[in-house]
């Protein structure tokens, strides 16, 4: 798919799903702006990979939970490229624990990053998208935002909130030719997953009808489609990419 001369912001774009999305966007010709709270040296790997593919990308260190900092980052992108065409809200954290042991800090941390962070970036680009009369927003949620998950009340609540945010903003920005959709991955084979307890993998495999874990690129392919002209009449949707884990 052709994304030449388009500018994309990808939050949490250094590793995992975010890195796969950043790389795939670059392969399709987009100017990719990677947003992450990790230090700049951690972005060197994905930036080099994109450069090796002949793509264009640069990194902005940003705390997505900070409203002012996010607006400054968005303005930096506008100053550099003159416009923003695509926003992928992907950055997220988890602080797991059963509800009777979960601390206020664990709850607040997850909601602040996973939900407020998505609001911050969506709020920052919305005026520009209205003015342009165009734009694409893709929010990465989770099947656990649809069904809940034992030990993840905070994470599941944040991901469910993202679904509500997606549908509301789709209604608000639709008349400005802006598409807003969400992708709900199941368990994906990332570095974080490789370090997880084997019991997590076994439980997921019992649920997944295709009997394999998803790859980050499985999410990236859909993100590219949702940011292309081919998805022009799709908005307000939550699309599961889970190998049938939710069924």
N, C-alpha and C positions, 0 to 999 in steps of 0.2 A: 504494500500500500504506500501511496505517495504522500509524504508529509513535508515535502521540500518547502523551505521558506516559512515554515511554521515554528513557533516557539512554544516549548512545553516546560512546565514546572513539574518536577517529581519530588515529593517530600519523602524522606527516608530512602533516598535513592542510592545510598552507598552500597548496600548489601541486600541479599535475599530477593524478594519479589521486586522491591524498588529498583535494585540494580538491573534486574532482567528487563523491567519496563524501560528504564533509561537507555539501555543498550539497544533494545528493539526500536525505540523511537528514533535513535540516532541512525540506525540502519535504514530507516525509512526516510531519512533526510532532514529530520527536525533538528533545530537548535535546542539542546537539552540543558536545562538548569537544574542541577541537583541540589536539593535542600536537605541538610541534616544537622543534627546537634553534635555529631561526632567531629573531632578535629580534622583540619584540612588534610593532614597526612593520611588519614584513613580513606580519603576519597581518591588517592592517587591511583589505586588499582583499577577502579571502574573508569576513571578519566582516561587512563592509558589504554584500556581495552576499547573504549569508544574511539580514541584517536587511531588505534591500530585498524579499526574497521573503516577509517576514513570519515568518521563522524565528528560532530562539533558539540562540546559540552564544557560547562564550567560550574564551579562549586560555590555555594554561599553557605557559610556557617550560620545557622539560625535555630533558635529555640522556638518551635512552632507553637508552644503554649503561651508565648508572650505576644500580645496583640500589637504593640508598637514595633517590636523587632520584625514581625511578619510584614507589616506595612512597609517598613524600610526595605526589606528584601524584595518585595514586589516592585517597589519604585526603582530599585537597582536594575531589575530585569527590564522594566519599561524604558529606562534611560539608555540601556544598552541595545535593545532590539526594536524599540518603538511600539511594540505590541506584545500581547500574550495570547496565544490561541488555545492552549490546552493546560488544564490543571489536573494532576493526579494526586489526590490526597491518599497517601499510603503509610506515612510514619505512624508507628504505634508501639506501645509497650504492654507488658503484662506483669502483674503483681498478684499471683494466684494465692488463694486461701479460702477455706470454707467460711461462710458468712459469720459464724460465731467466733472466729479467730481473726477475721480481717480487720486491720487497723484503719483508722480514719485516713492516715497517710497513704496506705495502699489504695484505698478507694479514690481519694483526691488525685493522686498521681496519674492513675489510669484515665480518669474522666478528663483531667486537664489536658493531657497529651492526645488521647485518642479521639475525644469529641470536641473539646474547645479548639484544639489545633486545627481540626477540619473546618470549624466555623471561622477561625481567624483567616485562613487562606481563602476560603470561599467569599467571605465578606470583603477581603482586599481586592479580589479580581472582579467581583460583580459589577461595580460601576464601569470598569473598563469594557467588560463584555456587553453591557447595555449600550455603551457608546459605539462600540464596534458593530453592534447588531450581529454578533457571532461569538461562539466560544463553546468549548467542550469541557465538562467537569466529570471526572471519574473518581468515585470514592471507593476505596478498598475496605469492605466490611468483613464479615465472616458468617459461615453457616451457624456459628454459635450466637450470633445476633438474632437469628431467626428461631432458634430452638432452646437457647440457654445451654450451660455447661456446668457440671459439678465442679466446684472449687474456683469458678470464674464469674462470680456475680458482677464484679466491677467491669471485667473485660466484656462480658456478654451484654451488660447494660450499655456500655459505650458503643458497641457495635450495633446494637438495636437503635440507639440514638442516631447513629450515622444513617441508618435506613430512613428514619423519619426526616432527618435533615435533607437527604437526597430527594425525597418525594416533595417536600415543601418547596425547596429551591427550584426543582423542575417546574413546578406550577408558577413560581414567581418570575422565572427568567425565560419561560417558553416563548412568550410573545416577542422576545428579543433575539430569537433564533439561536438560543443556547440550549444545548442538550446536557442533561445531568443524569447520570446513571451510577449504579453501584455494582461492584463485583464481590461475590461472597465465596471466597475460597474455602475448601475443606482443608484437610491437613496437607501441607506442602513440604517437600523435601528441601529444607533450607539448612544452613549451618546450625541455626538454633535447634532445629529438629534433630540433627545428627547428634547433638549433645544431650538430648532428652532421654529420660528413662525408657528402656525397651518396652515397658508395659504400655506406654503411650502409643507406640507404633503398633503393637499387637491389637490394642483396643480399636484403633482406627481401621486397621486392615479387616477386622471383623465386620465393620460397617460399610466399607467401600466395596461396591459391587464389582468394580473393574479390577479389584485386587492389586492395585498399585497406588503408590503415593503420587500426588501431583508434583510437577516441576514448576519452578518460578516462571519459566517461559510460557507455560500454559496460561498463566494470568496475563503475561505480557502480550500475548497474541490477541486476547480479547480486548485489552486496554487500547491497543493500536486500532482495532476495528471500531471501537466506540469513539475514538478520536478522529476517525476518518469520515469522508463524505458519505461512505456507504451506510452509516448509522444515522443519517440525517432525520429519519422519522421515528427514532427510538429515544424515549426520555422517560424518566421516573421509574426505570426498571431496576430490579435487583436480580442479577444473573449468577446462579451458582456454578462454580467450577470445582467440582468435588468428586468426580468419578462415581457419583451416585451415593456418596456418604450420607447425604441428608434423607434419602428415600426411606 
